[in-house]
């Protein structure tokens, strides 16, 4: 699981692959979110979309800052 890979202080077998998949998914979602225009949404749906955008953007940024090893 990607969250286990992020939270673990010690590397374990499969951690690299889990993080790569997580970061690849975040990159894909990031580029999809950039294309979507904000339609008129209710305040609660807009807040939910804003939170999703924040989390996806954070994961994408984190993937860009990771050293490219393996």
C-alpha positions as CSV (number, residue, x, y, z in Angstrom):
1,X,0.0,0.0,0.0
2,X,1.4,3.5,-0.9
3,X,0.5,5.0,2.5
4,X,2.5,2.3,4.3
5,X,5.5,3.2,2.1
6,X,5.2,6.9,2.9
7,X,4.8,6.3,6.7
8,X,7.6,3.7,7.1
9,X,10.9,4.9,8.5
10,X,12.6,1.7,7.2
11,X,12.5,0.7,3.5
12,X,10.9,-2.7,2.8
13,X,10.6,-4.9,-0.3
14,X,8.1,-3.4,-2.6
15,X,8.1,0.1,-1.1
16,X,9.7,1.7,-4.2
17,X,7.1,0.2,-6.6
18,X,4.3,1.2,-4.3
19,X,5.5,4.8,-4.1
20,X,6.1,4.9,-7.9
21,X,2.5,3.7,-8.6
22,X,1.2,6.2,-6.0
23,X,3.1,9.1,-7.6
24,X,2.2,8.1,-11.1
25,X,-1.5,8.1,-10.1
26,X,-1.1,11.5,-8.5
27,X,0.6,12.9,-11.6
28,X,-2.3,11.6,-13.8
29,X,-4.9,13.0,-11.4
30,X,-3.0,16.3,-11.2
31,X,-3.1,16.7,-15.0
32,X,-6.8,15.7,-15.1
33,X,-7.7,18.2,-12.4
34,X,-5.9,21.0,-14.3
35,X,-8.1,20.4,-17.3
36,X,-11.4,20.4,-15.4
37,X,-13.1,23.7,-15.1
38,X,-14.9,24.6,-11.9
39,X,-18.5,24.5,-12.7
40,X,-21.0,26.1,-10.4
41,X,-20.9,23.7,-7.5
42,X,-22.5,23.8,-4.1
43,X,-20.1,25.1,-1.4
44,X,-19.7,21.6,0.1
45,X,-18.9,20.1,-3.3
46,X,-16.5,22.9,-4.1
47,X,-14.8,22.5,-0.8
48,X,-14.4,18.7,-1.4
49,X,-13.0,19.4,-4.9
50,X,-10.6,22.0,-3.5
51,X,-9.3,19.5,-0.8
52,X,-8.8,16.8,-3.5
53,X,-6.9,19.3,-5.7
54,X,-4.7,20.2,-2.7
55,X,-3.9,16.6,-1.8
56,X,-3.3,15.6,-5.4
57,X,-1.1,18.7,-6.0
58,X,0.9,17.9,-2.8
59,X,1.5,14.3,-3.9
60,X,2.5,15.4,-7.4
61,X,4.9,18.0,-6.0
62,X,6.4,15.3,-3.6
63,X,6.9,13.0,-6.5
64,X,8.8,15.7,-8.4
65,X,11.1,16.2,-5.3
66,X,11.9,12.5,-4.8
67,X,15.4,11.5,-6.0
68,X,15.2,9.3,-9.1
69,X,16.8,6.0,-8.0
70,X,16.5,2.5,-9.3
